């Protein structure tokens, strides 16, 4: 049975911490490196319901994409919700490991899993990592559909390929427009519009598109359709990829290790209300 330090080393080989952005907080948050690990749970968010699931399942390690403390803290008191997470984990003997932007930049990483989930064949990164001589690592991915689809049909394919959320998938563009070449970025991606335009794609799939960047992008490049899915939904497919690859590393090392992907929906939006109001016609 592997020690926590062995499993962390395997995860660091898949998602090296040095690939993380300078502002990020990745790596081991809590846990004893000498403890044994038998069960590993993967989730997007280190929130209390996920931690409770880890406890109920008997996990020894929880791996999340999002950091618990991104900006640091001076207290882990259980009087705060993040402090309760730490206390629950330590009392149950569960370690917490974070793979965030290092998993975004990995090959394969978060955007690879997103592209695969929506039916794209990956041709390369949206923003290549200059330190990768193979040109495969980097931010976002560019992919192609086997056959062109109308934007409305591609949006439906995206919605079917990702886990359901209350917000669904928002679309900007002519629903009849043919889509073949697509840029994707798991998580927040509205800071990469210049690279998307330069990539010569028909559509861009990401999350957290804000009004002004999306509006300006539509004006600057109306030939590019936009698809905006929930942040959590665009990153969840990576969990299956990470669990698979850690499982393969465990098999190679001869470890008795079980992995599981959490299916708890931790997207913060819980309902969607249609808007039937129509503004009065101008006279």
MILOLUM-845999 format. One record per atom (N, C-alpha, C): x, y, z; residue in three letters. Coordinates in pm, whole numbers, padded with zeros to 5 digits, always signed. Atoms other than C-alpha are relative to their C-alpha. Layout:
<rs>
XYZALA...
</rs>
This chain:
<rs>
+00085-00120+00000UNK+00000+00000+00000UNK+00089+00125+00000UNK-00088-00116+00007UNK+00150+00339-00096UNK-00020+00096+00116UNK+00011-00110-00094UNK+00222+00622+00141UNK-00054+00122-00074UNK+00048-00124+00060UNK+00071+00963+00084UNK+00110+00065-00083UNK-00110-00061+00075UNK+00414+01088-00025UNK+00019-00066-00135UNK-00012+00070+00129UNK+00423+00820-00298UNK-00108+00047-00098UNK+00112-00041+00087UNK+00081+00920-00433UNK+00018+00145-00044UNK-00025-00140+00037UNK+00171+01291-00422UNK+00109+00008-00106UNK-00106+00001+00102UNK+00489+01216-00618UNK-00056-00040-00136UNK+00062+00042+00125UNK+00280+01036-00880UNK-00085+00112-00060UNK+00081-00113+00048UNK+00039+01330-00903UNK+00088+00114-00050UNK-00091-00107+00042UNK+00331+01573-00927UNK+00068-00033-00133UNK-00053+00036+00132UNK+00465+01376-01223UNK-00102+00028-00110UNK+00105-00031+00096UNK+00130+01415-01397UNK-00021+00150-00013UNK+00029-00142-00004UNK+00085+01778-01293UNK+00109+00071+00082UNK-00112-00059-00075UNK+00424+01926-01195UNK-00036+00136+00058UNK+00035-00128-00064UNK+00380+02212-00945UNK+00063+00120-00069UNK-00067-00113+00064UNK+00625+02427-01141UNK-00075+00052-00122UNK+00081-00046+00111UNK+00370+02449-01422UNK-00112+00092+00045UNK+00107-00087-00051UNK+00130+02642-01196UNK+00037+00146-00017UNK-00022-00144+00006UNK+00088+03017-01230UNK+00058+00048+00134UNK-00068-00051-00120UNK+00286+03228-00981UNK-00097+00037+00111UNK+00098-00041-00101UNK-00033+03343-00806UNK-00075-00118+00061UNK+00081+00116-00038UNK-00168+02990-00761UNK+00048-00063+00130UNK-00033+00072-00123UNK-00171+02769-00451UNK-00031-00148-00022UNK+00019+00142+00030UNK-00120+02406-00548UNK+00084-00084+00096UNK-00077+00090-00083UNK+00013+02101-00369UNK-00078-00049+00120UNK+00060+00062-00118UNK-00052+01940-00033UNK-00046+00107+00099UNK+00057-00097-00094UNK-00284+02143+00193UNK+00003-00055+00142UNK-00009+00065-00130UNK-00309+01897+00482UNK+00019-00149-00022UNK-00026+00143+00012UNK-00206+01538+00548UNK+00141-00035+00042UNK-00131+00050-00043UNK+00083+01333+00686UNK+00061-00082-00113UNK-00061+00073+00112UNK+00319+01219+00407UNK+00026-00148+00030UNK-00028+00139-00034UNK+00383+00895+00599UNK-00126-00086+00013UNK+00124+00078-00008UNK+00015+00794+00614UNK-00018-00087-00124UNK+00030+00087+00113UNK-00100+00507+00394UNK-00126+00048-00073UNK+00113-00042+00082UNK-00341+00575+00108UNK-00057-00120-00074UNK+00069+00107+00071UNK-00597+00327-00021UNK-00106+00053-00095UNK+00110-00054+00079UNK-00876+00546-00157UNK+00023+00148-00027UNK-00021-00139+00042UNK-00851+00871-00352UNK-00127+00051-00068UNK+00119-00062+00058UNK-01152+01094-00427UNK+00041+00126-00075UNK-00027-00119+00081UNK-01135+01355-00706UNK-00126+00087-00006UNK+00113-00095+00007UNK-01355+01668-00705UNK+00052+00134-00048UNK-00040-00133+00046UNK-01355+02020-00844UNK+00023+00093+00118UNK-00003-00099-00108UNK-01421+02212-00522UNK+00019-00065+00137UNK-00019+00052-00136UNK-01295+02153-00165UNK-00103+00062+00096UNK+00109-00054-00082UNK-01633+02238-00010UNK-00050-00109+00094UNK+00039+00093-00105UNK-01800+02077+00290UNK-00075-00123-00052UNK+00067+00121+00049UNK-02039+01847+00097UNK+00094-00101-00064UNK-00099+00090+00060UNK-01744+01705-00097UNK+00083-00067+00110UNK-00076+00057-00113UNK-01546+01658+00225UNK-00083-00104+00073UNK+00089+00098-00064UNK-01846+01484+00381UNK-00009-00128-00083UNK+00000+00117+00087UNK-01858+01254+00078UNK+00129-00079+00018UNK-00129+00068-00020UNK-01488+01177+00125UNK+00002-00078+00131UNK+00005+00068-00130UNK-01547+01092+00490UNK-00090-00123-00009UNK+00095+00111+00009UNK-01849+00872+00413UNK+00055-00115-00082UNK-00056+00104+00087UNK-01661+00683+00141UNK+00124-00065+00060UNK-00122+00053-00060UNK-01356+00630+00361UNK+00125+00036-00078UNK-00117-00044+00077UNK-01115+00828+00141UNK+00116+00031+00093UNK-00122-00039-00071UNK-00758+00876+00253UNK+00060+00127-00059UNK-00051-00118+00069UNK-00687+01152+00002UNK-00110+00060-00085UNK+00091-00075+00085UNK-00906+01417-00157UNK+00085+00088-00092UNK-00071-00083+00098UNK-00769+01573-00478UNK-00102+00093-00063UNK+00092-00097+00060UNK-00942+01893-00587UNK+00074+00086-00102UNK-00057-00091+00098UNK-00890+02122-00881UNK+00016+00140+00059UNK-00006-00134-00057UNK-00966+02443-00694UNK+00069-00001+00136UNK-00066-00011-00130UNK-00749+02553-00402UNK-00100+00031+00111UNK+00081-00037-00116UNK-00895+02580-00054UNK+00036+00142+00043UNK-00047-00132-00039UNK-00683+02882+00039UNK+00085+00056-00113UNK-00074-00055+00113UNK-00585+03068-00277UNK+00082+00121+00042UNK-00070-00122-00042UNK-00483+03389-00101UNK+00062-00012+00138UNK-00061+00017-00130UNK-00350+03243+00220UNK-00096+00032+00113UNK+00084-00025-00117UNK-00489+03266+00571UNK+00086+00005+00124UNK-00069+00000-00129UNK-00385+03329+00929UNK-00069-00088+00101UNK+00076+00083-00093UNK-00640+03090+01081UNK-00072-00110-00074UNK+00083+00110+00051UNK-00799+02752+01020UNK-00104-00037+00105UNK+00100+00024-00105UNK-01046+02789+01306UNK-00128-00054-00062UNK+00122+00062+00050UNK-01359+02579+01262UNK-00119+00094+00002UNK+00108-00098+00003UNK-01566+02894+01307UNK-00023+00056-00141UNK+00019-00038+00140UNK-01515+02961+00933UNK-00027-00125-00082UNK+00036+00119+00077UNK-01642+02734+00656UNK+00124-00069-00055UNK-00123+00065+00048UNK-01291+02675+00522UNK+00073-00068+00116UNK-00059+00063-00117UNK-01165+02605+00871UNK-00070-00130+00035UNK+00074+00124-00026UNK-01442+02347+00916UNK+00044-00110-00096UNK-00050+00098+00098UNK-01319+02177+00598UNK+00130-00060+00050UNK-00129+00049-00049UNK-00968+02152+00741UNK-00019-00090+00121UNK+00022+00080-00121UNK-01091+02024+01078UNK-00063-00135-00034UNK+00065+00125+00038UNK-01316+01764+00916UNK+00100-00095-00064UNK-00099+00084+00067UNK-01034+01638+00695UNK+00100-00059+00100UNK-00103+00049-00093UNK-00778+01613+00975UNK-00059-00101+00098UNK+00062+00095-00092UNK-01020+01444+01216UNK-00023-00135-00065UNK+00025+00126+00071UNK-01099+01183+00950UNK+00127-00062-00057UNK-00125+00053+00054UNK-00734+01136+00855UNK+00006+00007-00151UNK+00004-00015+00145UNK-00793+01260+00499UNK+00091+00115-00041UNK-00088-00103+00053UNK-00526+01452+00311UNK-00071+00076-00112UNK+00054-00082+00110UNK-00606+01732+00064UNK+00115+00046-00088UNK-00098-00041+00100UNK-00403+01787-00253UNK-00071+00081-00108UNK+00058-00087+00102UNK-00467+02063-00511UNK+00085-00004-00126UNK-00063-00013+00132UNK-00385+02051-00883UNK-00086+00098-00079UNK+00082-00105+00059UNK-00508+02377-01035UNK+00058+00041-00136UNK-00052-00042+00131UNK-00327+02574-01308UNK+00109-00092-00052UNK-00094+00102+00051UNK-00061+02303-01323UNK-00074-00108-00076UNK+00082+00094+00076UNK-00342+02072-01435UNK-00058+00065-00125UNK+00045-00072+00119UNK-00469+02341-01674UNK+00104-00008-00111UNK-00107-00008+00099UNK-00131+02354-01849UNK+00055-00136-00042UNK-00056+00134+00024UNK-00060+01980-01847UNK-00045-00057-00134UNK+00036+00074+00123UNK-00070+01747-02148UNK-00003-00148+00034UNK+00131-00063+00012UNK-00324+01602-02111UNK-00042+00068+00130UNK+00044-00074-00116UNK-00496+01846-01881UNK-00147+00035-00008UNK+00140-00036-00016UNK-00821+02024-01805UNK-00068+00027-00134UNK+00063-00033+00128UNK-00887+02160-02154UNK-00002-00117-00097UNK+00006+00123+00080UNK-00799+01828-02318UNK-00125-00079+00034UNK+00118+00075-00043UNK-01069+01662-02111UNK-00128+00068-00044UNK+00117-00075+00046UNK-01315+01939-02197UNK-00022-00022-00150UNK+00012+00019+00145UNK-01243+01908-02570UNK-00051-00139-00033UNK+00044+00138+00024UNK-01286+01531-02559UNK-00147-00016+00036UNK+00138+00015-00046UNK-01614+01562-02367UNK-00102+00055-00099UNK+00095-00062+00093UNK-01771+01780-02637UNK+00025-00044-00145UNK-00012+00062+00131UNK-01652+01571-02931UNK+00103+00061-00093UNK-00103-00062+00082UNK-01342+01757-03052UNK+00126-00085-00007UNK-00133+00059+00015UNK-01018+01615-03189UNK+00102+00111+00017UNK-00094-00107-00036UNK-00736+01819-03037UNK+00111+00011-00103UNK-00110-00025+00094UNK-00486+01979-03275UNK+00116+00073+00065UNK-00109-00068-00068UNK-00282+02180-03024UNK-00052+00095+00105UNK+00042-00095-00104UNK-00285+02436-02741UNK-00044+00133-00060UNK+00040-00135+00040UNK-00455+02773-02771UNK+00116+00096+00021UNK-00117-00084-00032UNK-00159+02944-02602UNK+00113-00096+00038UNK-00104+00097-00029UNK+00150+02720-02626UNK+00091+00044+00114UNK-00099-00025-00105UNK+00387+02694-02330UNK+00137+00003-00068UNK-00129-00009+00070UNK+00724+02819-02464UNK+00106-00094+00055UNK-00099+00092-00058UNK+00907+02580-02230UNK-00019-00143-00047UNK+00027+00136+00049UNK+00756+02276-02406UNK+00046-00011-00145UNK-00050+00010+00138UNK+00963+02185-02714UNK-00094-00075-00092UNK+00094+00075+00083UNK+00689+01950-02832UNK-00121+00084-00042UNK+00111-00088+00036UNK+00439+02236-02843UNK-00136-00054+00033UNK+00129+00062-00034UNK+00164+02037-02673UNK-00059+00058+00128UNK+00051-00058-00124UNK+00137+02200-02330UNK-00041+00145-00023UNK+00038-00140+00006UNK-00021+02536-02266UNK-00142+00023+00047UNK+00133-00039-00044UNK-00343+02720-02191UNK-00101-00025-00110UNK+00106+00026+00097UNK-00662+02606-02363UNK+00043-00099-00107UNK-00028+00092+00111UNK-00686+02379-02665UNK-00079+00043-00122UNK+00073-00017+00125UNK-00788+02400-03028UNK-00034-00140-00051UNK+00043+00131+00047UNK-00989+02112-03170UNK-00091+00013-00120UNK+00086+00004+00118UNK-01190+02008-03471UNK-00109-00104+00016UNK+00109+00096+00006UNK-01523+01839-03514UNK+00021-00093-00120UNK-00014+00090+00115UNK-01532+01531-03741UNK-00069+00054-00125UNK+00076-00061+00109UNK-01792+01709-03954UNK-00057+00132+00051UNK+00057-00128-00046UNK-01921+02068-03944UNK-00141-00019+00057UNK+00133-00001-00060UNK-02225+02128-03725UNK-00051+00144+00005UNK+00059-00131-00025UNK-02464+02419-03708UNK+00026+00036+00147UNK-00028-00045-00136UNK-02394+02629-03399UNK-00103-00054+00099UNK+00104+00051-00090UNK-02727+02525-03246UNK+00021-00147+00032UNK-00024+00143-00022UNK-02641+02158-03293UNK+00126-00022+00083UNK-00122+00014-00080UNK-02291+02202-03154UNK-00028+00038+00145UNK+00035-00038-00137UNK-02433+02383-02851UNK-00073-00113+00071UNK+00071+00114-00059UNK-02666+02089-02793UNK+00097-00113+00033UNK-00100+00104-00024UNK-02369+01853-02822UNK+00084+00034+00123UNK-00073-00044-00119UNK-02178+02059-02565UNK-00083-00024+00125UNK+00087+00018-00116UNK-02475+02055-02329UNK-00014-00147+00038UNK+00013+00144-00027UNK-02505+01677-02365UNK+00131-00060+00051UNK-00130+00057-00037UNK-02131+01620-02313UNK+00049+00042+00136UNK-00043-00050-00130UNK-02098+01818-01991UNK-00104-00032+00106UNK+00098+00024-00106UNK-02259+01755-01652UNK-00099+00115+00008UNK+00106-00100+00002UNK-02589+01937-01617UNK+00014+00099+00116UNK+00005-00105-00100UNK-02605+02268-01432UNK-00123+00085-00025UNK+00121-00081+00011UNK-02885+02516-01370UNK+00007+00099-00116UNK-00013-00103+00102UNK-02745+02773-01612UNK+00002-00056-00141UNK-00009+00058+00133UNK-02695+02533-01902UNK+00114+00062-00079UNK-00102-00056+00089UNK-02496+02666-02201UNK-00058+00122-00070UNK+00041-00121+00070UNK-02530+03024-02325UNK+00076+00010-00133UNK-00058-00003+00134UNK-02462+03091-02692UNK-00014+00140-00059UNK+00003-00125+00074UNK-02373+03403-02891UNK+00039-00029-00144UNK-00029+00024+00141UNK-02395+03385-03270UNK-00121-00054-00073UNK+00107+00053+00084UNK-02616+03279-03557UNK-00012-00150+00022UNK+00013+00143-00028UNK-02755+02936-03460UNK+00019-00088-00123UNK-00016+00079+00123UNK-02729+02826-03826UNK+00145-00001-00048UNK-00139-00012+00043UNK-02359+02917-03854UNK+00071-00135+00007UNK-00074+00127-00006UNK-02142+02614-03945UNK+00123+00010+00091UNK-00112+00004-00095UNK-01888+02519-03677UNK+00085-00123-00028UNK-00091+00113+00021UNK-01583+02300-03742UNK+00121+00009+00092UNK-00123-00018-00079UNK-01277+02445-03565UNK-00034+00081+00125UNK+00046-00057-00126UNK-01320+02530-03196UNK+00116+00016+00098UNK-00092-00018-00113UNK-01107+02679-02918UNK-00076-00025+00129UNK+00063+00025-00130UNK-01181+02564-02564UNK+00097+00039+00111UNK-00080-00027-00119UNK-01061+02670-02222UNK-00085-00033+00121UNK+00071+00036-00121UNK-01176+02501-01903UNK+00013+00111+00103UNK-00002-00108-00098UNK-01272+02754-01637UNK-00014+00135-00067UNK+00017-00137+00048UNK-01264+03132-01680UNK+00094+00028-00117UNK-00084-00017+00119UNK-01143+03217-02030UNK-00023+00128-00076UNK+00029-00119+00079UNK-01256+03567-02123UNK+00118+00097-00008UNK-00120-00082+00018UNK-00901+03705-02101UNK+00083-00044-00120UNK-00078+00056+00111UNK-00791+03506-02408UNK-00062+00027-00136UNK+00069-00024+00127UNK-01005+03661-02681UNK+00097+00035-00113UNK-00096-00035+00105UNK-00705+03801-02869UNK+00061-00127-00060UNK-00058+00126+00048UNK-00552+03452-02891UNK-00104-00082-00077UNK+00107+00073+00069UNK-00888+03304-02992UNK-00018+00056-00141UNK+00014-00060+00133UNK-00922+03553-03279UNK+00118-00037-00090UNK-00119+00032+00079UNK-00566+03481-03390UNK+00002-00147-00042UNK-00002+00144+00029UNK-00635+03106-03390UNK-00084-00037-00121UNK+00081+00029+00118UNK-00884+03131-03675UNK-00105-00107+00022UNK+00101+00101-00032UNK-01156+02927-03506UNK-00139+00052-00034UNK+00140-00035+00025UNK-01530+02921-03568UNK-00076+00029+00129UNK+00072-00015-00127UNK-01628+02911-03201UNK+00098-00011+00116UNK-00079+00005-00122UNK-01492+02949-02850UNK-00090-00045+00114UNK+00073+00055-00114UNK-01615+02739-02558UNK+00082+00020+00127UNK-00067-00022-00127UNK-01524+02848-02206UNK-00106+00025+00107UNK+00093-00028-00110UNK-01685+02968-01880UNK+00020+00142+00051UNK-00008-00130-00069UNK-01754+03286-01683UNK+00015+00117-00095UNK-00008-00113+00092UNK-01795+03512-01986UNK-00078+00118+00056UNK+00063-00121-00051UNK-01866+03863-01859UNK-00057+00083-00116UNK+00072-00076+00102UNK-02087+04109-02043UNK+00093+00078-00092UNK-00080-00089+00084UNK-01829+04361-02162UNK+00104-00075-00085UNK-00093+00074+00087UNK-01554+04120-02276UNK-00071-00079-00109UNK+00072+00078+00101UNK-01812+03902-02453UNK-00058+00092-00107UNK+00057-00095+00096UNK-01982+04201-02614UNK+00108+00055-00092UNK-00109-00054+00081UNK-01652+04348-02729UNK+00057-00105-00094UNK-00050+00108+00085UNK-01537+04010-02861UNK-00095-00024-00117UNK+00098+00020+00107UNK-01859+03973-03059UNK+00007+00111-00103UNK-00013-00112+00093UNK-01811+04319-03210UNK+00131-00008-00079UNK-00131+00004+00064UNK-01441+04268-03283UNK+00014-00117-00097UNK-00009+00117+00086UNK-01483+03923-03434UNK-00131-00071-00011UNK+00136+00059+00004UNK-01847+03851-03519UNK-00004-00136-00067UNK-00002+00130+00066UNK-01740+03547-03719UNK+00028-00113+00099UNK-00028+00101-00102UNK-01653+03366-03393UNK-00119-00010+00095UNK+00109+00023-00093UNK-01943+03216-03198UNK+00055-00024+00140UNK-00040+00019-00139UNK-01926+03206-02818UNK-00094-00098+00068UNK+00078+00093-00080UNK-02041+02924-02592UNK+00051+00010+00143UNK-00036-00024-00139UNK-02044+02990-02219UNK-00070-00102+00088UNK+00052+00104-00090UNK-02090+02692-01986UNK+00039+00034+00144UNK-00034-00023-00141UNK-02070+02675-01606UNK+00146-00035+00025UNK-00142+00022-00034UNK-01718+02700-01465UNK+00023-00143+00048UNK-00015+00136-00056UNK-01762+02379-01264UNK-00014-00106-00109UNK+00027+00101+00102UNK-01900+02190-01564UNK+00114-00014-00099UNK-00110+00008+00097UNK-01608+02279-01793UNK+00125-00065+00059UNK-00118+00060-00063UNK-01356+02149-01539UNK-00025-00141+00052UNK+00031+00132-00055UNK-01538+01840-01414UNK+00053-00115-00086UNK-00052+00114+00078UNK-01436+01616-01712UNK+00145-00035+00033UNK-00139+00029-00035UNK-01073+01651-01597UNK+00010-00101+00114UNK-00005+00092-00113UNK-01156+01454-01282UNK+00013-00144-00047UNK-00007+00137+00053UNK-01210+01137-01486UNK+00137-00028-00059UNK-00133+00014+00058UNK-00885+01196-01672UNK+00105-00019+00109UNK-00097+00009-00109UNK-00689+01251-01351UNK-00011-00132+00075UNK+00020+00128-00069UNK-00843+00947-01182UNK+00054-00115-00084UNK-00050+00105+00090UNK-00764+00734-01486UNK+00153-00005+00001UNK-00145-00002+00010UNK-00403+00848-01506UNK+00068-00035+00132UNK-00056+00043-00128UNK-00339+00810-01133UNK-00019-00150+00016UNK+00021+00145-00006UNK-00494+00463-01155UNK+00102-00076-00082UNK-00101+00065+00084UNK-00255+00376-01437UNK+00137+00002+00069UNK-00127-00009-00073UNK+00042+00499-01232UNK+00002-00098+00118UNK+00008+00094-00111UNK-00078+00292-00935UNK+00016-00143-00047UNK-00013+00135+00054UNK-00111-00020-01148UNK+00145-00030-00038UNK-00139+00018+00040UNK+00240+00030-01285UNK+00090-00021+00121UNK-00081+00012-00121UNK+00378+00067-00932UNK-00041-00120+00085UNK+00047+00114-00077UNK+00179-00233-00805UNK-00072+00038+00127UNK+00072-00045-00119UNK-00024-00029-00557UNK-00144-00049-00003UNK+00142+00030-00017UNK-00362-00137-00426UNK-00070+00131+00030UNK+00055-00134-00015UNK-00529+00199-00487UNK-00133+00009-00076UNK+00132-00017+00061UNK-00894+00280-00559UNK-00027+00149-00017UNK+00034-00140+00025UNK-00999+00607-00721UNK-00150+00014-00026UNK+00142-00027+00021UNK-01341+00768-00741UNK-00016+00147-00037UNK+00030-00137+00041UNK-01481+01081-00907UNK-00131+00043+00064UNK+00122-00051-00062UNK-01730+01287-00712UNK-00094+00051-00109UNK+00101-00050+00093UNK-02053+01354-00900UNK-00088+00106+00065UNK+00075-00109-00064UNK-02178+01614-00652UNK+00013+00126-00085UNK-00001-00125+00076UNK-02275+01929-00840UNK+00030+00113+00097UNK-00039-00108-00090UNK-02086+02206-00663UNK+00000+00136-00070UNK+00023-00129+00063UNK-02169+02478-00915UNK-00089+00082+00094UNK+00076-00075-00100UNK-02301+02762-00696UNK-00143+00035-00041UNK+00135-00034+00045UNK-02608+02828-00913UNK-00088-00124+00006UNK+00084+00118-00027UNK-02896+02599-00818UNK-00132-00002-00075UNK+00128-00002+00072UNK-03192+02708-01031UNK+00008+00101-00113UNK+00007-00091+00115UNK-03279+02882-01357UNK-00146+00034-00025UNK+00138-00045+00022UNK-03594+03088-01405UNK-00012+00062-00139UNK+00021-00061+00132UNK-03714+03159-01762UNK-00050+00144+00017UNK+00037-00142-00006UNK-03773+03528-01839UNK-00102+00029-00110UNK+00102-00017+00103UNK-04107+03566-02022UNK-00027+00145-00037UNK+00028-00141+00026UNK-04110+03946-02007UNK+00053+00041-00138UNK-00042-00056+00127UNK-04097+04115-02345UNK-00019+00152+00007UNK+00014-00147-00006UNK-04029+04491-02367UNK-00108+00047-00096UNK+00104-00050+00089UNK-04313+04691-02517UNK+00059+00052-00130UNK-00050-00044+00130UNK-04274+04770-02884UNK+00004+00152-00005UNK-00014-00146+00013UNK-04158+05118-02977UNK-00113+00055-00086UNK+00106-00065+00077UNK-04422+05357-03107UNK+00054+00125-00069UNK
</rs>
